[in-house]
Amino acid sequence: MIAILGTGKMGEALLSGLIRAGRPAAELAVVVRRPQRAKELREAYGVEVLTAIEAAEKADTLVIAVKPQDMGRMLDEIGGRVTPSQLVISIAAGITTSFIERRFPAEVPVVRVMSNTPALVDEAMSVISPGSHASEEHLEHTEELFAPLGSVIRIPEYQQDAATALSGSGPAYVFYLVEAMVDAGILLGMPRRTALEMVTQTVYGAATMLRDSGEHPVILRDAVTSPAGTTIAAIRELEKHGVRAAFLAAIEAARDRGRELGGA
């Protein structure tokens, strides 16, 4: 059994992705605090709703999807009941595998995962890192769970906070950019709906080219940037206003906040 402890956006995205991938609802369970939320999940997915202690006693794999601030409390609740025969997967930003391992009396395998909200449309970027007791088999099992949600790669754990800043928070940066481009379209006289459709397809097309071509983004940008043309005029303004530097600072700030959450 796979038990998901906490079913916010990412927890429910994993649950729905596993079911879409053909995992039987009978093999899945969730742990939630609110009775209304439990009712919603039972009706939507047909899964069993357990207490945290029941999940720790029954499940082979425990996916802890609570907020980082709630991780300590959750681990205190289940710590004495988890054994080395189980796998614990954490998708809480900033929480290290060593923090989790210290809460268990035995050498429990832990894998840390950072995914993102495109999991809702099976286009997530998930990055995984093993704890000190996790084996190749545990990593392969984790990859199997998250593969239905999109792409999965392995990284050293010291890179997890950077991954949180880049891909974990990344969709928000893209939405922010889309919002700004749509506003620019309105400024230039476009109806909002038309501008949004144009920008959405442009972003989707550009991302698809980047993924499928294997080319460096500089090469692809160069192909659009004609001498003395419209694109280079726009790029000059972006550089003049420090957009590149702003992105560097923003992603660094996200990395630092992830570290703060882990420390808390």
C-alpha positions as CSV (number, residue, x, y, z in Angstrom):
1,M,0.0,0.0,0.0
2,I,1.1,3.6,-0.7
3,A,-0.1,6.1,1.8
4,I,0.0,9.8,1.1
5,L,0.1,11.9,4.3
6,G,-1.2,15.3,3.4
7,T,-3.2,16.0,0.3
8,G,-2.7,19.6,-0.7
9,K,-2.0,20.4,-4.3
10,M,1.0,18.1,-4.7
11,G,-0.3,15.3,-2.6
12,E,-3.6,15.2,-4.6
13,A,-1.6,15.6,-7.9
14,L,0.4,12.4,-7.0
15,L,-2.8,10.6,-6.0
16,S,-4.6,11.4,-9.2
17,G,-1.5,10.7,-11.3
18,L,-1.1,7.2,-9.8
19,I,-4.8,6.4,-10.5
20,R,-4.5,7.7,-14.1
21,A,-1.5,5.5,-14.5
22,G,-3.5,2.5,-13.6
23,R,-2.7,2.0,-9.9
24,P,-5.8,0.5,-8.2
25,A,-7.4,2.7,-5.6
26,A,-7.3,-0.3,-3.2
27,E,-3.5,0.0,-3.2
28,L,-3.7,3.7,-2.1
29,A,-4.6,5.5,1.0
30,V,-4.6,9.1,2.2
31,V,-4.2,10.8,5.6
32,V,-6.0,14.1,6.1
33,R,-7.1,16.2,9.1
34,R,-10.5,17.6,8.0
35,P,-13.5,15.2,7.7
36,Q,-14.8,17.2,4.7
37,R,-11.6,16.8,2.8
38,A,-11.6,13.0,3.6
39,K,-15.1,12.8,2.2
40,E,-14.1,14.6,-1.0
41,L,-11.1,12.3,-1.6
42,R,-13.1,9.2,-1.0
43,E,-15.8,10.3,-3.4
44,A,-13.4,11.5,-6.1
45,Y,-10.8,8.6,-6.0
46,G,-12.3,5.8,-4.0
47,V,-9.3,5.6,-1.7
48,E,-9.2,4.6,1.9
49,V,-8.7,7.4,4.5
50,L,-6.5,6.5,7.4
51,T,-5.0,8.2,10.5
52,A,-1.3,8.9,10.4
53,I,-0.6,6.0,12.8
54,E,-2.7,3.6,10.8
55,A,-0.8,4.5,7.6
56,A,2.5,4.0,9.3
57,E,1.4,0.5,10.4
58,K,-0.1,-0.6,7.1
59,A,1.7,1.1,4.2
60,D,4.8,-0.1,2.5
61,T,5.5,3.4,1.1
62,L,4.7,6.6,3.0
63,V,4.7,9.8,1.0
64,I,4.8,12.7,3.4
65,A,3.3,15.7,1.6
66,V,2.6,18.0,4.5
67,K,3.9,21.6,4.7
68,P,7.5,21.9,5.9
69,Q,6.4,23.6,9.1
70,D,4.2,20.5,9.9
71,M,6.9,17.9,9.2
72,G,8.3,17.7,12.7
73,R,4.8,17.1,14.2
74,M,4.0,14.4,11.6
75,L,7.3,12.6,12.2
76,D,6.8,12.7,16.0
77,E,3.4,11.1,15.4
78,I,4.5,8.2,13.2
79,G,8.3,7.9,14.0
80,G,8.0,5.0,16.5
81,R,5.9,2.9,14.1
82,V,8.0,3.1,10.9
83,T,10.4,0.3,10.2
84,P,13.4,-0.3,7.8
85,S,11.1,-2.5,5.6
86,Q,9.2,0.6,4.6
87,L,10.1,3.5,2.3
88,V,9.5,7.2,3.3
89,I,9.3,9.7,0.5
90,S,9.3,13.4,1.5
91,I,8.0,16.1,-0.9
92,A,8.3,18.9,1.7
93,A,10.5,21.9,0.6
94,G,13.7,22.4,2.5
95,I,13.4,19.3,4.7
96,T,16.6,17.2,4.5
97,T,16.6,13.4,4.6
98,S,18.9,13.5,7.6
99,F,16.2,15.6,9.5
100,I,13.7,12.8,8.8
101,E,16.1,9.9,9.5
102,R,16.9,11.3,12.9
103,R,13.2,11.0,13.9
104,F,13.2,7.2,13.4
105,P,14.7,4.8,15.9
106,A,15.9,2.5,13.1
107,E,17.6,2.9,9.8
108,V,14.6,3.8,7.6
109,P,15.2,4.5,3.9
110,V,14.2,8.0,3.0
111,V,14.0,9.6,-0.5
112,R,13.6,13.4,-0.9
113,V,11.5,14.6,-3.9
114,M,10.8,18.1,-5.3
115,S,8.0,18.1,-7.9
116,N,5.9,21.0,-9.2
117,T,2.3,21.8,-10.0
118,P,2.3,20.8,-13.7
119,A,1.9,17.3,-12.2
120,L,-1.8,18.1,-12.5
121,V,-1.4,17.8,-16.3
122,D,1.2,15.1,-16.2
123,E,4.0,17.5,-17.2
124,A,5.8,17.8,-13.8
125,M,9.5,18.1,-13.2
126,S,10.4,15.9,-10.3
127,V,13.9,15.6,-8.8
128,I,14.8,12.9,-6.4
129,S,17.7,12.4,-3.9
130,P,18.4,9.4,-1.7
131,G,19.0,9.5,2.0
132,S,21.8,7.6,3.7
133,H,19.8,4.3,4.0
134,A,18.0,4.4,0.6
135,S,19.1,1.8,-2.0
136,E,19.0,1.7,-5.8
137,E,15.7,-0.3,-5.4
138,H,14.2,2.6,-3.4
139,L,15.2,5.1,-6.0
140,E,13.7,3.0,-8.8
141,H,10.5,2.7,-6.9
142,T,10.3,6.4,-6.3
143,E,10.9,7.0,-10.0
144,E,8.1,4.6,-10.9
145,L,5.7,6.5,-8.6
146,F,6.5,9.9,-10.1
147,A,7.1,9.0,-13.7
148,P,3.3,9.2,-14.5
149,L,3.4,12.9,-13.5
150,G,6.1,13.9,-16.0
151,S,9.9,13.8,-16.0
152,V,12.0,12.5,-13.2
153,I,15.8,13.0,-12.7
154,R,18.2,12.2,-9.9
155,I,20.3,14.9,-8.3
156,P,22.6,15.0,-5.2
157,E,20.7,16.2,-2.2
158,Y,22.8,19.4,-1.8
159,Q,21.2,20.6,-5.0
160,Q,17.7,20.1,-3.8
161,D,17.2,23.7,-2.5
162,A,18.3,25.0,-5.9
163,A,15.9,22.6,-7.6
164,T,13.1,23.9,-5.4
165,A,14.0,27.5,-6.5
166,L,14.3,26.6,-10.2
167,S,11.6,24.0,-11.0
168,G,9.6,23.7,-7.8
169,S,8.7,27.4,-7.9
170,G,9.4,27.8,-11.6
171,P,5.8,27.5,-12.9
172,A,5.0,30.7,-10.9
173,Y,7.7,32.6,-12.8
174,V,6.3,31.5,-16.1
175,F,2.8,32.5,-15.1
176,Y,4.2,35.9,-14.0
177,L,5.9,36.3,-17.3
178,V,2.7,35.3,-19.2
179,E,0.7,37.8,-17.1
180,A,3.2,40.6,-18.0
181,M,3.1,39.7,-21.7
182,V,-0.7,39.6,-21.8
183,D,-0.8,43.1,-20.1
184,A,1.6,44.3,-22.8
185,G,-0.7,42.9,-25.5
186,I,-3.6,44.9,-23.9
187,L,-1.5,48.0,-23.8
188,L,-1.0,47.6,-27.6
189,G,-4.7,47.3,-28.2
190,M,-5.3,43.5,-28.1
191,P,-8.4,42.0,-26.4
192,R,-7.3,40.1,-23.2
193,R,-8.6,36.8,-24.4
194,T,-6.8,37.1,-27.7
195,A,-3.5,38.1,-26.0
196,L,-3.7,35.3,-23.6
197,E,-4.3,32.7,-26.3
198,M,-1.4,34.1,-28.3
199,V,1.0,34.2,-25.4
200,T,0.0,30.8,-24.0
201,Q,0.7,29.1,-27.4
202,T,3.9,31.0,-27.8
203,V,5.2,29.9,-24.4
204,Y,4.1,26.3,-25.1
205,G,5.7,26.3,-28.6
206,A,8.9,27.8,-27.3
207,A,9.2,25.3,-24.5
208,T,8.5,22.4,-26.8
209,M,11.2,23.6,-29.2
210,L,13.6,23.9,-26.4
211,R,12.9,20.4,-25.1
212,D,12.7,18.6,-28.5
213,S,15.5,20.3,-30.4
214,G,18.2,19.8,-27.8
215,E,19.6,23.2,-28.7
216,H,21.0,25.7,-26.2
217,P,18.4,28.5,-25.6
218,V,20.9,31.1,-26.8
219,I,21.0,29.4,-30.2
220,L,17.2,29.3,-30.4
221,R,16.9,33.0,-29.3
222,D,19.5,33.9,-32.0
223,A,17.3,32.3,-34.7
224,V,14.5,34.7,-33.8
225,T,16.8,37.8,-33.4
226,S,17.3,39.4,-36.8
227,P,19.8,42.3,-37.2
228,A,18.2,45.7,-36.4
229,G,14.8,43.9,-36.1
230,T,11.9,43.9,-33.6
231,T,13.3,41.2,-31.3
232,I,16.7,42.7,-30.6
233,A,14.9,46.0,-29.8
234,A,12.8,44.2,-27.2
235,I,15.9,42.3,-25.8
236,R,17.7,45.6,-25.4
237,E,14.9,46.9,-23.2
238,L,14.8,43.7,-21.1
239,E,18.6,44.0,-20.5
240,K,18.2,47.7,-19.8
241,H,15.7,47.0,-17.1
242,G,17.7,44.3,-15.5
243,V,15.3,41.4,-16.2
244,R,18.1,38.8,-16.3
245,A,19.5,40.1,-13.0
246,A,16.1,40.2,-11.4
247,F,15.6,36.5,-12.3
248,L,18.9,35.6,-10.8
249,A,18.1,37.4,-7.6
250,A,14.6,36.0,-7.4
251,I,15.7,32.4,-7.8
252,E,18.5,32.9,-5.3
253,A,15.9,34.3,-2.8
254,A,13.7,31.3,-3.4
255,R,16.7,29.0,-2.7
256,D,17.5,30.9,0.5
257,R,13.8,30.7,1.7
258,G,13.9,26.9,1.1
259,R,16.9,26.7,3.4
260,E,15.1,28.7,6.0
261,L,12.0,26.4,5.9
262,G,14.3,23.4,6.3
263,G,16.0,25.0,9.3
264,A,12.6,25.9,10.9
